[in-house]
Amino acid sequence: MDFSLTEEQEMLKKIVREFAERKLKPRVREFEENGIDYDLVRELYDLGVMGLPIPEKYGGGGSDNYLDSIIVMEELARIDPAFCMAANDTWAPAVVINAFGRVSQKKKWIIPMMKGEKFGSFATTEPGAGSDSFSMKTTIKPDGDGFVVNGSKAWITNAKIADIYCVWGYTDKSKRSRGITTAILEKGMDGLSFGKKEELCGFRGSYTGALYFDDVHIPKKNIIGRPGDGFMHLMGLLDSGRIAMAAIANGISQAAFETARDYVKEREQFGRPIANFQWIRMTLADMWTKLQASKLISYKCAYLAEENQMSNELIQLASSAKYYASEVAMWITTNAVQMAGSMGYSKEMMLEKYFRDAKFMSIGEGTTQIQKLILASRLLGSKKVIL
């Protein structure tokens, strides 16, 4: 395994970092108050750094190296993880459609997403169905020559912003995993409505809210794959989602580490820079080491994803990457705030934002506890499904 970036990946990293430093950094506080500027997301599509794994014939980057996507997410999250997550989710339905959809569906929905003309959103979580996806109450039932969707989704990124929604619901709940169906809904459909923007502790710039389905009628051509295949689709996507969350967490950790490192070299107490004190030095060393370990797990996931999308090792490592990166981000941001004292706790510095954002990483896309249960289950040879 080669741990060095290719010349093309170094260029990709440089392009995204320059964009983030120039376009995002001056406006991060503004985004927290007023929401992110989605015109900047469109600029990322123009740069060609969104949808990298999507085939070129549908407007994507045609990359078969998942590390390319990790590089983009780490660099965006280093400046604003809320922007990173919202931007990444604008093409999330394209992953499902590309993997499991028909050619006509790919042409209809993926191409406009890859042009930045339409934004997407994933909709799985419900008020009573977070880690336990089998408890979802949304239904996608046959109705005449189509289907009708009823129910609701909660905590959905880009909820009111998106144009294309990838939604999961039961066609036949008695069949459990074989009764879940994947459907595409579009903004403007009768019966589709939205809740208020949620006021979050971190990731405040992202538009997170609820979706409501009240007899939303969709044609058969909006069903991805066959009715009942939805759980298989979810299982095929969970690993990439967890690796993405690890990349975002590592971006937060990188930002907090750099900010703390630079601050302690300038801040003086007792007549000398606090970087001279032992606790500061030892904690910086721990920060750097934990961050490198976390990145290496993510990078190995990228390597394995190229080889086999559903290998047991990848499933284990994806859960490890997600939970470890989340815990490292919380640990690094907590200690970075502590190093800066009152300044770190104030909005004079970005550390308090990194701290708030880091907490979400151990909750979204499967909690730390769920990731550990998945990992332990695999290590012990259990075949029980834990999302």
N, C-alpha and C positions, 0 to 999 in steps of 0.2 A: 504494500500500500504506500503510495507516494503522498506525503503530507504537505507538499508544496503546492501552491496555486499555479495554474497554468498562466501563460501570458495573457490569454483572453480573460481569465477570471480576475487577474490583477487589474485589467482595464475595466472590467465590469464593476469591481469594488470601487475603483477611482471615480467612475461616472456617478454611481449612486451616492457615494460620500460627498462629492462636490454638490450634487443636487440637494442633498439633505442639509448640508451646511449653509448653502446659499438661499434655498427656498423655504425650508422648514424651520430651521433654528431661530430666525428672527421672529417667527409667528407662533411659537409653541404656546405661550401664555394666552395669546389671542384665541387659539384653537380650543384651549381649555374652557374659555368663557363662552365662545360663540359657535363652537364646532369646527371641524376641519374644512378646508377649502377643497372641494372635490375637483375643481379645475386643475389643481396640482396633481391629483391622481391621473387625470387625463394626460398631463404632461409626461408622467411615467410610462404610459402606453406609447406616447409619441417617441420616447427614448428607447422603446423596445425592451424594457426590463420587467414587464408584467407578463404573466402567462408563459414563462419560459419553457415549461414542459409540454405545452400544447403544440401539436404539429403545425408546421409552417403553412400548410395548405389551408388551415383554418385561421391563420393570422397570428399564431403563437410563435415562440422562439425556436421550437423544434429541438430543444436541448434534452438529451437523455441523461444528463448529470444533475442529480437533485442538489448537489452542492452549489450550483449556480443560484438556485432559489434561496438557499440558506444565506449566501453572501448578501443578496439583496435585502432580505429581511433583517439580518444583523445590522446592516448599515442604516436602514431606515429607523429601526427600533432604537438605535444608539442616540438618535435625536428625538424621536417621538413615537413610542410604541403604539399609541392609539391610532396615529396616522398609518403606521405600518399594518396594523391588523385590519383597519377599514379598507385600505388599498388592496391588501391580499385577498380579502373576502369579495371584492368586486368581481373577481374572476373565479371564485370557488365553484360555482355551479358548472363551469366549463370542464372542471376535472371529472365530475360525475358524468356529464353528457359525453365527453370524449371517451371515457372508459366503457360506458355501458349503453350509450345512445345510438340511434340509427344515423346514417349519413345525412338524411334530411333534417334531423334535429340539430346535428352539429352545424350545418350550414345556417340554419335559422337563428340559433341562439349563440353559438360560440363566436362566430365571425364578428357580430356587432359588439360583443364583450371585448374582444381582442383589439378592436378599434377605439375602445373607450367611449363608444356611442351609447352603450347600455351597461348598467352596473348590475351585479348579481348579489345574492345573499343566500346563505345556508339557513334552513329552519328545521331544527330537530328538537331543541329544548322546549319543555312546557312547564307551566307552574307546578305540576305534580310529577314531572318526568325529567329529571336531570341525569344523574348517573344511571338511573334505572330506566332505560329507554323503553322497555317493555310496558311501562306504565302509561305511555302516551295515550291520550284520548282522541286525538285528531283522527278522523276517518276519511278515507278516499274510496267511496263506494260506487259500483257500477250504476249508471242511471241512463236508461235509453241507449242512445248511440255514443255515450260518453261516460263521464264520472262526475260525481258531486263531492266537494270537499267541505267538511265541517269541523270546527274545533278552534284551537288557538295555539300560538307559540309565544315563548317568552325569552327575554334577554337576547334578542336577535340583532347582530351587528348589521348596520346599514338598513335597519328595518323599514323606514319610510323613504330612504334614499334610493333603494334598489329599484330596478325595472323587472328583473327576472329572479324568481324565488324557487329554490330547490327545496321541496317540502316532503316530509315523510309522514305517513299515517297508515292506519289499519284498514285493509280491505276485508280481512276476516280475522278478528282478534282471537278466535278459538284456535287458530293455527300458530299463534305466537310468532316465532321468527319467520315463518313462511307465510305470514299473513300481512306483512308490512310492504307498502308500495311507495315508490318514488315518483313524484309528479312535479311538473314545472307549472308554476302560476306566474302571471304577468300583471304588473301594475295596471289598474284600470278595469280589471275584471269585476263584474258585479258581485257584491258580497265580500270582497276583500277590503279590509279596513285596518287602521293602525292605531296603536296606543301612543301615549305620550313618550317623549324622550326621557329615559331613566336618568336620575341624578346619581352618579356613581362616585365612589371614593377616588378611584384612579381611572385611567382611560376615559377621561371626561370629554375629550374632543370627539370621540366616536359616537355616532348616533345609534344608541342601543335602545330597543323598544319591543313592543309586542305586535304580533300579527293576529288578526281575527278573520275566521272563515265562516261565513253564514250562507250556506247553499251556494258555494262557488262552483259553477258548472264549467268543466273543462272537456275538450275533445279527447278522444283516445290517443291521438298523436302527441299529447302532452305527458303521457306515461312513459317513463324511462325504463327500458327493458320490459319485462312482463310483470303484471300484477303479482305481488308476493315476493318479488326479487329485492325489495327495498333493504331488507336487513343485510343481505349479501353485499349490496352497494355500500352500506354504512361500514361494514367490517373491512371492506377493501380500501376505505378512505381514512380510517382512524389513524393508521400509522403515520401517513403524511401530515395529518393535522397535528399530531403530537410532536413530530419533528419540527414543524413550523413554530409551534408554541415554544419549544426549546430554543429555537433561533431568536425569537423575540426576547425571551428571558435573558439570553446571553448578550443581546444588544443592550438591555437595561443594565446588566452587570458591568459591561464594558464602559458605559457612560459614567456610572457611579464610581467605578475604580479610577478612571482618568480624572474625574472632578476632585475626588478625595486626594489623590496623589499630588495633583497640582496645588491644592489648597494648603496641604501640610508643609509644603516647601516654602510658602510665603508667610503663613501665620506664625507669629512669634509669641512665646510665653517664657517667663523666667530668663529673658535675655538671649534666647536662641530659637531657631525654627523648631516647631513641634515635631518635624520629621526626624529630629535627633533623638526623640524619646523612644525607649524600647518597645512599648506597647504599639505605638504607631508603626514602627518598622516591622514588627512581627505580624501585625494585622494586615499590612499591605502585602507582605509575602504570602500570607494565607489567601488573601483576596485573589491575587494573581494566579496562584496554584489552583484554587478551586475553579476559577474561570477557565483556565486552560484545560482542565480535566473535563469540565462540562462541554466545552467546544469539541473536544476530541470524541466524546460519545456521540454527539450530533453528527460529526463528520463521518464517523463509521456507519451511522445509520444511512447517510447519503450514499455511501459506498455500497452497502448491502441492498439499498433500494434499486440500484442499477442492476443488480444481479437477480433478485427474486423479491417481488413485491410482498409476498405473504409468507416468507420463511419464518420459522419459529424464532430464530435468532433476531430477526428484524423486529418482530412483535415485542420480544423481551427488551431489546435495546431502545425501541421507540418509547416504551413506558419509562425505562430508566432515564433516557434523555430528558423527557418532559418533567418528571418529578425532580430529578437532580438539578436541572437548570433552574426550575422554579424555586427550590430551596436555596440554591446558591445565590440567586438574585435577591431573595429576601434577606439572606445573611449579609451579603455585601452592602446592600443599600442601608440596612440597619446600622452597620458599623461605620459606613461612610458618613451618615448623619451624626453619629456619636463623635467622630473625629472633628467635625466642624462645629459641634456644640450648638449654641443658639442660632448661629448663622445657618447651619444645616437644617434646622427646624423651621426656618423662615423662608418666605418666598424670594428673599434676596438671592438665594441659590436654587439650582434645579434639583438638589438632592432630595428635598421633601417630595417632589413630584415622582422621582425615581422610586422612592420608598412606597408611595401610594400605588404606583403602577405595578410594582413588583408583587404586591399582595394578590393581585388578580391572577397572576400566573399559576398559583397553586390551586386555583378554583376552576378556571375556564378549561374547556376541552378535556374534562376528566380531572377530578381532584387528585392531589398527591396521594391520598389514602387509596383511591381507586387504582391508581397506577401501581402502587405497591402490591395490592391484591392481585392485579393482573400478572405482575412479575412473579410473585410467589406461586401463583397457580401454575404458571408455565414451568417454573423451576421444579415443582413437585409432580409434574406430569399430569395435572388435572385438565380435563377437556371442557369443564364448565365454562360457559360464556359469561364473561364479566366485561361490560363496556367501560 
